[in-house]
Amino acid sequence: MLQNKEFLRFRDKKYFSTAELAKFLGVSRIAVFKKIKSGQIKAEKIGRNYIIPKEELASILGLFVPERRKKEIDEVVRRAVKEYGSALRLLGKE
């Protein structure tokens, strides 16, 4: 993870490289590439490299939830309520 000084340097950037994102998140570049390839991280390809828009970083960090993620969350919540609804109701009464 980044130290405060490094975070301040990145806050004004519009795009991040895969290496910067990996360092920021404290994961490997390979992990970032896998997330890009699977569509979990939206990136733009420039030549042989990828850049990640700042807005996507906010989504990754959970600061901003885009519509595509909201739909996924809604579906997961619906399934959980359908499967565990009675248990959730009992827990709500405690």
Secondary structure, DSSP 8 states (H G I E B T S, - for coil): ---HHHHHHHTT-SEEEHHHHHHHHTS-HHHHHHHHHHTSS--EEETTEEEEEHHHHHHHTTS---HHHHHHHHHHHHHHHHHHHHHHHHHHH-
